[in-house]
Amino acid sequence: MKQLLFFVLILSVLIAACSKPDQKETTTAAASGDFKKLDTALSFAGYWLSESYYNGIITGRSPQKIQEGSEDCFVVIPEKTLKPAMMVWNFHEGSNEMTVLKNGSAYQLYEKMGDSLTRYLKDIKVISPDKIQIGAKNFVKITPYAKPNEQNNPLILEEILFKGTYRSTDGKEVEFKNNGEVTGLENYRYYQPALDYIGPGLQVDQVSLSATEGKKEWLAFKFRQDSLLIYQIKCVEFDKTNNECGLADFGALKYTLVRKK
């Protein structure tokens, strides 16, 4: 009887050890004090937009005007420590590879090269489920649509600026969806607002409309109170050397869409 009880005890210990390898590994790393190897879940995983950029879009509704000076404006936090994280500057360029570590009760952002952590960057402080602080800058959580194969390229302005139902001047209902689709606007099926305005011919806010995803017609836009106005783009100065528009402005008004409340 004692041998049977001993066998049952050994068996249960083996089952527990085999069923929780991640927990054992995490506990070992934590006990050894080597936080740079600690593999653990992050409760604040997801997409984070700088609070200043978010507020600027909500109030001014002009990505072109708010881009200058936005600096580190968008961060993707992975589900676990040691996994790749990403930061975007001015929606013009991305960071080197980063990762999030948990050091005691604190979270830290480190730059990574291959399998090596090259340098500490900033602390991450969780303020609430919808707000974190990275260094001295606040970020708010957003839930934009992202294609399964483009998780690091979510549709940000589609979610926080365009999404909604509108009515055209001829009484038709037009819907801009957060997944980049548009319905009710002639034969257009897709739209894409521009995030990056660093470069020639980008002096006005722009959005593309297209019947197919591969062929885009770029137009200018502005929000005025509860209306979305879409214009042709007028090229004021054409750069013959590079065969492109160097200076753009609003052209003829094409659509007036009033957002439904």
C-alpha positions in Angstrom: 0.0 0.0 0.0 2.9 2.4 0.9 4.5 1.6 -2.5 1.3 2.4 -4.3 0.9 5.8 -2.5 4.6 6.5 -3.3 4.1 5.7 -7.0 1.0 8.0 -7.2 2.9 10.8 -5.5 5.8 10.5 -7.9 3.5 10.3 -10.9 1.6 13.5 -9.9 4.9 15.4 -9.5 6.0 14.3 -12.9 2.7 15.3 -14.5 2.9 18.8 -12.9 6.5 19.3 -14.0 5.7 18.4 -17.6 2.5 20.4 -17.9 4.0 23.7 -16.8 7.3 24.2 -18.5 6.8 28.0 -19.1 6.0 28.5 -15.4 9.1 26.6 -14.3 11.3 28.6 -16.7 9.8 31.9 -15.5 10.2 31.0 -11.9 13.8 29.9 -12.4 14.7 33.2 -14.2 12.9 35.3 -11.5 14.6 33.4 -8.7 18.1 33.8 -10.3 17.6 37.5 -10.6 18.2 37.4 -14.4 15.3 39.6 -15.5 16.8 39.8 -19.0 15.8 36.2 -19.5 12.4 36.4 -17.8 9.6 35.2 -20.2 6.3 36.4 -18.9 3.0 37.8 -20.2 2.4 41.5 -20.6 -1.0 42.7 -19.5 -0.6 45.9 -21.6 0.1 44.3 -24.9 -1.4 45.9 -28.0 -1.4 49.1 -30.0 -0.5 52.4 -28.3 -0.7 55.9 -29.9 0.9 58.9 -28.3 -1.6 60.9 -26.3 -0.6 64.2 -27.9 -1.0 62.8 -31.5 -4.3 61.2 -30.6 -5.7 64.4 -29.1 -4.4 66.4 -32.0 -6.2 64.2 -34.5 -9.5 64.3 -32.5 -9.5 68.1 -32.1 -7.7 69.3 -35.3 -8.6 66.3 -37.6 -5.6 67.0 -39.8 -2.8 64.3 -39.9 -0.8 66.6 -42.1 -0.6 69.3 -39.5 -0.1 67.1 -36.5 2.7 65.0 -37.9 5.4 67.6 -37.5 6.9 67.2 -34.0 5.0 64.1 -33.1 8.3 62.1 -32.8 7.7 58.7 -31.1 4.1 58.5 -31.9 3.1 54.8 -32.1 4.2 51.7 -30.3 3.3 48.0 -30.7 3.7 46.0 -27.4 3.9 42.2 -27.8 2.0 39.7 -25.7 5.1 38.6 -23.8 8.5 39.9 -22.7 11.5 39.1 -24.9 9.3 39.3 -28.0 9.9 42.0 -30.7 8.3 45.4 -29.9 8.1 48.3 -32.4 8.1 52.1 -32.2 7.4 54.5 -35.0 8.7 58.1 -35.3 6.5 60.7 -37.1 4.9 57.9 -39.1 7.9 58.2 -41.3 10.4 55.7 -40.0 10.5 52.8 -37.6 12.9 52.0 -34.7 15.5 49.4 -34.4 14.3 46.1 -32.9 13.2 46.5 -29.3 11.9 44.3 -26.6 10.1 44.7 -23.3 11.6 43.3 -20.1 10.2 43.0 -16.6 12.7 44.0 -13.9 11.2 43.2 -10.6 7.9 45.1 -10.6 9.1 47.5 -13.3 8.8 47.2 -17.1 11.7 48.5 -19.3 12.2 48.9 -23.0 15.5 47.7 -24.4 17.1 47.9 -27.9 17.9 44.5 -29.3 20.3 43.3 -32.0 19.9 39.6 -33.0 19.9 37.7 -29.7 21.7 40.5 -27.7 20.2 43.4 -25.7 22.3 46.3 -26.8 21.1 49.1 -24.5 18.4 50.2 -22.1 16.0 52.8 -23.6 13.1 53.8 -21.3 10.9 52.7 -18.4 7.3 51.8 -19.1 4.7 52.6 -16.5 1.2 51.3 -16.6 -1.2 54.1 -15.6 -4.5 52.4 -16.4 -5.8 49.7 -18.8 -6.0 52.4 -21.5 -2.9 54.5 -20.8 0.8 53.8 -20.3 3.8 56.1 -19.9 7.0 55.4 -21.9 9.8 57.6 -20.6 8.1 61.0 -20.0 5.5 60.5 -22.8 1.9 59.2 -22.4 0.3 56.7 -24.8 -3.3 55.7 -25.1 -4.5 52.3 -26.2 -6.3 52.0 -29.6 -8.0 49.0 -31.2 -7.5 49.5 -35.0 -8.1 46.8 -37.6 -5.0 45.0 -38.9 -4.8 42.3 -41.5 -3.6 38.9 -40.1 -0.3 39.2 -42.1 0.2 42.9 -41.3 -0.1 43.0 -37.6 2.5 45.8 -37.3 0.7 47.9 -39.9 -2.8 48.6 -38.4 -5.2 51.1 -40.0 -5.0 53.9 -37.5 -6.7 56.9 -39.1 -9.4 54.6 -40.4 -10.3 53.8 -36.8 -9.9 57.2 -35.0 -10.7 59.7 -37.7 -12.8 58.3 -40.7 -14.8 55.4 -39.3 -18.6 56.2 -39.4 -21.7 56.7 -41.5 -22.2 59.8 -43.6 -24.8 61.2 -46.0 -23.9 62.6 -49.4 -25.5 65.7 -50.9 -27.7 63.5 -53.1 -29.1 61.7 -50.0 -27.1 58.5 -50.3 -25.6 56.8 -47.2 -21.8 56.4 -47.3 -20.0 54.3 -44.8 -16.2 54.4 -44.1 -15.3 51.2 -42.2 -12.3 50.8 -40.0 -11.0 47.9 -42.2 -10.3 50.3 -45.1 -13.5 49.6 -47.0 -16.0 52.2 -48.2 -19.6 51.7 -49.4 -22.1 53.9 -51.0 -19.6 56.2 -52.7 -20.0 55.6 -56.4 -18.0 52.5 -57.5 -15.3 53.0 -54.8 -14.7 50.0 -52.5 -11.5 51.0 -50.6 -10.0 54.0 -49.0 -6.7 54.8 -47.4 -5.9 58.1 -45.6 -2.2 59.1 -45.7 -0.3 59.1 -42.4 3.1 60.3 -43.6 3.4 63.8 -45.0 7.2 64.1 -45.2 8.0 64.6 -48.9 7.1 66.7 -52.0 3.4 67.3 -52.8 2.1 66.5 -49.4 1.1 70.0 -48.2 -2.6 69.0 -47.8 -4.3 66.0 -46.1 -4.8 63.2 -48.5 -6.9 60.0 -48.9 -7.0 57.5 -51.7 -10.2 56.0 -53.1 -10.2 52.9 -55.3 -12.4 50.3 -56.9 -9.6 47.7 -56.5 -6.9 47.6 -53.8 -4.2 48.0 -56.4 -5.3 51.2 -58.2 -5.6 54.3 -56.0 -6.9 57.7 -56.8 -5.4 60.2 -54.4 -7.6 63.1 -53.3 -7.4 65.9 -50.7 -9.7 66.1 -47.7 -10.6 68.2 -44.7 -13.1 67.9 -41.9 -15.3 70.9 -41.2 -17.5 70.5 -38.2 -19.6 67.4 -38.9 -18.7 67.3 -42.7 -16.0 65.5 -44.6 -15.0 67.4 -47.7 -13.1 65.6 -50.4 -11.3 67.6 -53.1 -9.3 67.1 -56.2 -5.6 67.8 -55.7 -4.2 70.8 -57.4 -0.5 70.8 -58.2 0.8 74.4 -57.7 4.4 73.6 -58.5 5.5 70.7 -60.6 9.1 69.3 -60.2 10.2 68.5 -63.7 13.5 67.1 -62.6 11.8 64.3 -60.5 8.7 64.3 -62.6 6.4 64.8 -59.5 4.3 67.5 -57.9 6.4 69.5 -55.5 3.7 71.8 -54.0 0.1 70.7 -53.7 -3.1 72.5 -52.7 -6.9 71.9 -52.6 -8.5 71.8 -56.0 -12.2 71.5 -57.0 -14.6 70.1 -54.3 -15.7 66.6 -55.3 -17.7 65.3 -52.4 -19.5 66.7 -49.3 -20.3 64.1 -46.8 -22.2 64.8 -43.5 -21.5 62.5 -40.7 -24.6 61.0 -39.2 -25.0 61.3 -35.4 
